[in-house]
Amino acid sequence: MKTKTVWKVVRQDNGKLLSAVVEEPIAVEYKPGNWISAKTGFLFAFRAMEFAAEFAGSDRGLEIWEAKAQGVWTAERVISAEEVRRIPLRWLADWWNGKWVTKRYEDKPFPGTVVCERIKLIRRIWKWNSSTDTWTKPLE
């Protein structure tokens, strides 16, 4: 399977790198250097670091990582983050598998969003520095 470079936005929570938007039970824990697949459906990332930075904005606790991904394609539709938190998990799995189609919960993806079958975090590019309220490059 072909591997592409993508940029992944994650959040730091109690020393774990987790999905930036979704919560349990579908949140994914990322471990740098390990291939990760979604619990249901697929994973989201960005095709360019600039899109990832724009998405993250000044949200405290978020990090941007350079990553490798397999099974990558451009997202044409997504379920809004608010709805992902509310709908039953089985509905989300059915939506991803094309068994349940609804415009009610769908939203346009953020610019530059790609969908990935698997992601491996390679190196942290940016981290929000709460003491200066700015994005900073980590020390290498």
N, C-alpha and C positions, 0 to 999 in steps of 0.2 A: 504494500500500500504506500502511495506517495506521501511524503512528509513535507509540510509547509511551515514557515515561520509565521506565528500569529502573536498578538499581544493580549494577555489575559488580565482582567481586573478582578482582584480578590479582596476579601476583608480579613483582617487579623482579629481573631477572637480567642482569648485565653491561650495564646501561643499556637493556635491552629490557623491555617490558611483555608478559608471557606468561600463558597460561592458569594459573589458580591451582592446579589439581589435576593435570591431565594433562601428560605429558611427550612428547617426540618419539617417534614421528613425527607425532602428531596435535595437539601443542601449537600454539596459535594465537598469533601475535605481533600485539598491538594497537598501533595508532598513533593517538593522539588526533586527532579530526577526520576520520578516514577510516572508511568503512564496511568491516566485516570479516565474512567468512563462514567457517564451519568447513571444515576440510579434509575431514572426513567427518561426516555427521550434522548436528547443530545446536549452538548455543552456549547456555550456561547463564548466568543472571543472577538477580536477586532483584527482587520487585515492590515492596519497601520497603527503605530504607536500614537499618532496624533488623534485618531478616533477614540482610542482608549483613554487618553488624557482628557478629552472633551467630555466623554461619558462620566468619568470619575469626578470631574469638576474639583471642588474643594471639600469633598466628603471625607471627613476624618475617619481614619482606620482603614482606608483603602490603599492598596498597593497595585502597581502595574508591573507585570512580569513578561519578559520575552519567553515565548514557549514554542514548542514543536507541536504540530497537530496532524492528525490523519483523518481522512474522510471529511474534507473541508468543502463547504459550498456557501454561497451567499444567501443570507437569510432573506426570505421574501415576506414572511409573516411570523409573528410571535404572539404568544398570549401575554397580555399586559402583566407587569410585575404584580400589580394589585390583585389581579384575578388569580395568578398562580398561587398566591397565598390563601385564596378562599375556596377554590374549586377542589372537589375530591381528587385524590391522586389517580384513581382509575380513569377519570375523565381526561386528565393530562396525558396519560399513556395512550389512551384511545385517540386523542387529538394528534399526537405525534405519529401514530400508526395509520392515520387517515380514516379511522373508523368513526370519528365524531367530528363533524365540521360545523362550526358556528362562527358567524361574524361578530356576534355579541361580545365575545371575550378576546377577539383578535385585535392586534395593534400593529402599526408599522414598526419595523425594527429601527433601532438607533443607527444613524449612518455609519457605514463601515463594518456592521455586524456580520460575522460569519458563524456558521453552525459547524460543529466538529464532532466526530465520533469519539475521538480520544485526544487528550491534551497532556503534555508533559512540561511542567514549569522548568525553565532553564536558568534564568537569572533575574533577580529583581532589578527593575529599571528605575522606578520612582516610588517613593513612600511619602505619605503626608506627614509633615513635621508640625505637630500641634503647638510646639513652643514658638514657632515663627509664623504659623499659619501659611505655609508655603509647601510646594512640592520640592523634595530634595532628592538628589541622587545618593544612593547609599555608598558608603565607603567600600571599595572593592577589596 
